[in-house]
Amino acid sequence: MSLRKTTRGRLGLAVGALGVASLVLAGCASGGGDNGGGGDAKGGDIIVGTTDKVTTLDPAGSYDNGSLAVQTQVFPYLVNTDYNSTEVVPDLAETAEFTSPTEYTVTLPKGLKWANGNDLTSSDVKFSFDRNIKIADPNGASSLLYNLDSVEAKDDTTVVFHLKTENDQVFPYILTSFPGAIVDDEVFSADALTSDDDIVKANAFGGPYVISSYDFNKTVEFTPNENYKGLIDAPVNSSVVLSYFAESSNLKLAVQQGDVDVAYRSLSATDVEDLKGNDKVQVIDGPGGEIRYIVFNFNTQPYGATTADADPAKALAVRQAVADLIDRDAISEQVYKGTYTPLYSYVPEGFAGATEALKGLYGDGNGAPDADKAKATLEAAGVTTPVKLSLQYSPDHYGPSSGDEYALVKSQLEESGLFEVDLKSTEWVQYSEDRTADVYPAYQLGWFPDYSDADNYLTPFFLKENFLGNHYDNPEVNDLILKQAVEPDADARKADIEKIQELVAGDLSTVPLLQGAQVAIAGTDVDGVTLDASFKLRFASITK
């Protein structure tokens, strides 16, 4: 194994061989440049509108895009990706390198401070990772730290991550994502989530911004953090207000009228198409990578492990019949006007190792539905039809078209006469709690990748201890996921990723539906909106 080094101003870790292969990095304008810190904000005040929601500001308790949209502005990360890049490079750190096959060593600059004046040292780094693993919140991302054995603070500026398995290909990527946020050990609880109000009151921030005003899921005001020293340039704006909208129609109207400068997540496909013809705004497209899918809870789905008539073979037949009946092309065209495209596997197109594992297994073998095949599958397993299936979706988290999307899924399943679907919706904040408490037998989720590697579509979902919490457990899949993450040979790793998709396609822990790209709408006087392969909208570069 070669030990690779990451240093400020130098080429980052060459971990991206199996990352984005053909995703086009796009944006209105890019920021980036020299390292951050200092500088005068000169771009005025910016208003960003969204229909997304925050679960919690505490990085240990969230694994959703709405929370990350705030966290990435205000918390520091040891390493990160720069604008329009998939290279992992130092952010808060001065250097980050593998010092042995199982040791990843990070050095910090001396004299770092939190916005509240507290010292920011290696003890904060160790504390951040230790608490994340200890809390193990079901809505958090601690599952990504499966290969982390321990964190050692050797001195105030040196941190050593001790890994369980040699040659980890994805650990630096993981440090750029949810569990990589560093928090103030003098403010945050070591064994429980810290409330949003306590975080804001303590000014416990170390990213490019601090939160100067906070009204949960209504408004957040960000102002530049004078103590920030990191990868991202100092903000070119004097403040950013993030405003939450209950309805996407109101968000569309606000950006049209100039009441918000940037609208990001989520407008309907029809609204985006309409706005492309409006000369008062600009439509900014980013790379793909977002996916939408149905999750099955292996305990509570029809014939699931904790139901009165539990039967693994019948439960699998139900999942297979759903996969046989889904018409992705119809959902793509009728609901999303082609802005989302059919997805037939777990790793989306554009990532090395992506396949179409479901296409030949289900439906007519070419991507279209097949009711006769679904019927035969259920009959062979002895399943009584119609199957009563409870299906849940969130009306406020994945955009205004979710209702139409799942109404069409319901229609596709019921038209066969094989299913009776009880379709219900729940607002995201409650939804995120219910889904990990076995409340929903089958439900909607979407995914906005944390880092640009195929691993990010496998590890969070299909390890035994996973983010979905849907009780899926296939030891062969589990072992292959762990194996590919430490496989240095690109071809061998690609083969492992392909095999994982094949195995999960047979199990149908989830049924992938669609793949989509990022879209933002901005006023014509706005610059610096960058939608890149980091899948984060960073506010620091936005100006007008």
N, C-alpha and C positions, 0 to 999 in steps of 0.2 A: 504494500500500500504506500502511496506517496502522501506525505504530509503537506497539505496546502495551507498557505498563509494569506490572510486578508489584512491589508493595511490601508489606512486613509490615503486616497490619491492613487492607489494602485489597483490593478485588476483584481476583482473579487474572486471568491471561491468558484472553481470550475465545476459546480455541482449541477449545472443546468443542462447537461447533455440530454436528459430525458424530460426536460421542462417543455416550455412552449416551443413547438417546432415551426408553426406557421401562422401564429397569431400576429396580426399586424398591429403595431403600437401606433395609436392614433390620438390626436387631441387638437384642441384649438391652438394652444401654445404650450410650451413646456417651461417648467421652472428649472430648478437644479443649478448646479455650478459649483462654486466654492463651498466649503463647509459652513454650517450655519453659525448663528450667534451674532449679536450686534446688528448694526444697520438701522436705517430709519424707515419705518413704515410710511409709505407715501401714496398708497393706492386708494385711500378713502375707506369708507365702510362698505362691507359686502353683505348682502342678504341671500342666504341659501334656503330654498324651500324643499321639503321632503314629506312624503306620506309614511316614511319608515318610523319605527318606534325603538326606543331604548328599553332594554331589559334591566340593566344596571350599569353604572359607571365602573363598578369593581371588575377588573379584568378576570378575576377568578370565578365570576358568576355568569359570564356571558359567552356565547358562541354564535352571535347573530350580527348581521351586517349593520343594523341600526345602532347597536352599541359600539361596534368597531368604528363607525363613522365619527363618533365623538372621541373615543379612546385614542385613536391614532393621531389626533391633534394635540392631546394634552399629556400623554404618558411617553416616557423615553423608551427606546429599544436599543439593545446592545448593537445589533446589526440590522440592516434594512436593505431595501432596493431603492435606487435613485429613480427619478423620473425617467420614463421610457427605457427601462432596463430590467432584466431579470437577474442580474448579477447581485449576489449577496456581498455587501460591503459594510464596513464599520459605520455605525450611526453615533450612538453615545460613546462607544468604545474607541480606543486608539488603534488597537490591534485585536485580531481574533484569529486563532490558528489551532490546528490539530497539533498538539505537542507529543502525542502518542496515539496509537490506534484507538484508544478508549478515553483520551483526554482532550477536551476542547478548552483552550485557555484564552481568556479575555483580559486585556488590560484597559483600565480607565484612565482618563486624564486626572491629574491632581486638581483639587480645589473645586470639584463640581458641587453645585448647590441646587436644592429644590426651590421652587418659586417662593416658598415660605421661609427660606433662609436655612433650613436644615441641611446638614451635609449629606451629599449623595455619594455613597461609597459602596464597596463590594458587599458590605453587610446588607444593604438594601437589595442587591441582586440575589444573594442567597435567600434572604427572607421571602422575596417575591415568588421564587420557584418552590421553596419548601411549603409555603402556605397554599399555593395552588394545588399541589399534590395532596396535602393534608385535608383541605376542604373538600376536594373532589366533587364540586357542585355538579348536579346532573345537567344543568344548563351551561356548564363551563367547558373548557377545552383541555382539562388536565389529561385526558386520554391521549393527547398528542405527545405527552412526556413519558411514554411507555418505556423508552430506552434510557431514561435518565436515572442513574443509580443514586447519585448524591451531588451536592454543590458545595465546594470548598472555597471559603474566603481566605486566601493565603495572607493577604495584607489589605490595606485600605483600597488599593487600586488593582488587585489581581484576583481573578475568579477562575476556578477550574471546575468545569463540568465533567464529572466522571460518568462514563456511559457503560451500560451493561454489555453491549455487543460492539465488537470492533467495526471500524470502517463505515460508520453511519453516513449515508449519502444525503440524508434529508434534514438532519438535526439543525444545520445553520438556517435552512428555510423555516423550520418551526420557530426559531428564535425571532423571525420577522413577523410572526403571526400572533394570534390571541394570547397564548401563554407566555409570549416573550416580553410583554409590557412590564416595566419595572415600577414598583410602588414604594412609597415612603414607609419605612419600618417604624417610624415614630407616630404614624397616623393610623395605618391599617391594622386590623385585627389579625393575629396569627392563625386563628382557627375558625373564623366565621367571616361572612361577607361584611364589608363596611358599607354603611348606608351612603347614598348619593349626597345627602345633606351634610354628613360629616366630612366627606371628601372635599366638597366644595368649600365648606366653612374653614377647613384646615389649609386650603390653598395647596393641596398635596399634588402638585403638577410639575412635570419636568420636561414636557415636550415643547414644540414651537409656540404653543398657546397656553394660557390659563383660562379657567372659566370664571368670568367676573359676574355672571348672573345666570341662575338656573331655575327653570320652572319645568318640572318633569313632563316630557313629551308635549310641551307647548313651545317653549323657546329656550335656547342656550346662547349666551353671548360669550364670545371668545376674544381675548385681547392678547397681544404678543407677550411672550415670556422672556424678559430681559436676561434671565439666567440660562436660557437654553443654549447648549453647545452641542451641535450634532450635524448630521448629514445634510438636512434640509436647510436651504437658505432662510435667513430671517424673513418673516412675513413682509410682503410688499403692500399689505393693506393695514389699516389702523385698527380694524376690528371686523369680526364676522358674527352675524346673528344667524343661527340655524332655527328656522321656523317650521313647526310641524303642522301639517294639514290633514284634516280628517278625510277629505274627499279629493281625489285627483283632479276632478273638474275644477275645483277652486284653485288648485295649484297651477293648472294650465292657464286659467284666467289671470292669476297673479303674475306669471312670467310674461304673458302677452302684454299686460298693462304696465310692466316695469316695476311692479311692487316687490318682486324678488328678482335678483340678478341672475341666479342660477337655480334651475329645478333639477333635482337629482333623486331618482327613486320615489315614486314610480308613476309614470303616465301610461295610459293605455296605448296600444299600438295605433289605434285610430287617431288619438290625440297627437301622437308623434308624427304620423303621416300628414295630418292637417297642418302642424306647425312647420313642416318642411317647406310649405308654400307661403309662409309668413315672413315678409322681409324685415320685420321688427325683431326677430330672434334668429339665433343660429342653433342648429342641431349638431351636436358633437357626438360622434360615434367612437366607441372604444373597442378593444379586443373582446372576443368571446370568452366563454368559460363558465357562464352561469348555466345551471341546469335545474330542471323541475322534475319531480318524481313523486310517486306514491310509496309510502312506507307501510309495511305490514307489521303489526305487533304479534310476534310469534306466540304470545301467551293468550291474547284476547281476541284474535281474529276468529272467524268461523272455524271450528274444530281445533282451536289453539290449545296450548298445553294446560291452561288453567280453566278451560271451559268444561261444562258438564259432559259434553260428548267429544272430548279430546281425541284426536286421531291425526298423527303427523302426515300420513299419506293423503287423507282427505283435505287437510289444511294446505298441503302443497298443490293439490289439484285445483283448489279454489284460486290460489295465486296464479297458477298456470292458465286457468280459464280467463281470468282478468287480462293477463298478458295476450291471450289469443284474441280478445275482443276489442282492445284499444286501437283506435284509428288515429295515429299521430298526425298524419297528413291533414285530416279534417280539423283537428285541434289547431294545428299550425296555421292553416289558411282561414278557417272560419272565425277563430278567436283572435289570432295574433297577426293576421294579414301577412304571414310569411316572415315576420321579424324574429320569430322563434322557429327553429327547424327541428324535424324529428330526431330523436336520440334513441339509439338502439343498443346502447351499452352504458357502462358506468363511468368510463373515462371519455370525455367529449372529444370530438374531432379537433385536431390541432395539437394534441399532446402525443408524444412518442409512446407507443404501446396501445393507443386507442384502437378498439375493434368495434364490430357491430354484432356482438355475441348473441343478442336476442333475436336478430332478424331472421335467421334460419331456424330457430327453435320454436317460434310462436307465430300465430296467425297463419297466413298463407305461405310463409317462408320467404316472402319478398317485401315485408313491411306492412302489408295490408291485413285487416282483421279476417278471422275465419270462425264464424259461429258454429259450424258443424264440428270443427276440431275442438272447440271449447266444450261443446256438448258431449263429444266422445270421451274427452278427458275426465269430465265429471262423472259420467256413467261408469267408466272403467274403475273409478275409485269408490263407487257406491255412494256418491253424494246426492242427496235429495234436492231437487230443484223446485222452485227458484231458491237460490241461496240468499238469505237475508244478510246484507252487508251494511254496516254502519261506516260511513265515510265522512271525514271532517276536513274542512279547509279554513284558512284564515283570510278574511275579506280585506284586511288592512295592511298586510305585510308584504305580499307578493304582487301588489298592484291591483288595480280595479277590475282587471279581466279575470281574476281568480274565480269569481262567481260564474262567469260564462264558461270558463275552462272546465270546472267541475260539474256544472250542469250538463255539459256535453259528455263528459266521462260517464255520468249517471245514465244519460240517454243511451250511450253506446252499450253499456252493460245490460240495461233493461230491455232494449229492443230485441235482444236475443231470446228473451223469455227465461233466461237462466239465472237472473239476479233480481232481487228487490233491494234497491239502494235507499237507505235512510241518510240523506245528505244534510249536514248541518254545518254551521260556521260559528267561529268564536274569535273574538278580538285577540291580537297577538300576545299581549302581556299575559293573559290567562292561558292562552293556547300553549305557550312555551312551558308553562308549569304542568298542564294537563297531559301533554303528550309523553312526558317522562314518568308519569304516574300511572301508566297503563289505562288511561281513560279512553283512548281512541284505538279501536281495532285496526283501522286503516285511515291514513291521513296524508295530507299534502305537506311536502316540504320543498324548499328550493335550496340551492347552494351557490354561494359566491366564494370562489376559492381564496384561501388564505395565502397561498404561495403557488408559484407557477411550476408545478410538477405533478405528474400523474398520481403520485403517492397521496396527494391531498384529496383525491376522489375515492381512495381505498381505505387508508388508515382510519379516518374518523368514523367510517360507516361499518366496516366489516371485521375489525378485531373483536374478540369476545367482549372486551370492555370498550364500548364505543359510544359515540355521541348520540346515536339514535336511541340507545337504551331499549331496543325492541326485542331483546332476548335471542338474537341470532347468534349461533355458535357453530362454526364449521372448523375443526382443528386444522384441516389441510389449508384452508383459506388463511387462517390465522398465522400458520407457520410460513406460508408463502409471502404474506405481507411483511412479516418481520425479515424474511430472507432478502426480498427485493430492496429493502431499505438500506441494506449493508452490502449490496452487490456492486463491486467496482466496475465490472465488465458491462458495458452499455448494452451489448446484444443479449447477454444472459439476463440482465435486468428487464429488458423489454419483453423477453419471452416469459418471465415470471409474471409481469403485469398482464400480459395477454391471457395467461393461464388463470389468473385470479378472476378476470372478467368472465371467462368460460364457466368456472365453478359457481360463481355467484349467480350467473344467468340461469343455471340449473336449479339453484335454491330459491331465487326470487325474493331475497330479503327486501328489496325495493323494486319497483317497476319504473325505469326511467321513461320520461315522456318527451321532453323538449330541451334544446340547447339554445341559448340566446347570448346577445352581446350587451355591453353597457351603452347607455344613452344619457346624455345631459342636454338640457336646453338652457341657453344663456342669452342675455341681451346682446345686441350688436356692439355695445360699447364695453363689453367685458372681455378681458384677455386672461390667459394663464390657466384655463380650465383643462386639466390633463387627465384623460382616462387612459391608463396604461396597464401593463401586465401586473402591477401590484394589486389591482382591483380595489384601490383605495382612492377616494377623492380627497386630496390633501389641499387644505385651504390656503397654505402659505403663499402659493404662486398666483392666486387669483387677484386681479386688480381691474380697475375701470377708470 
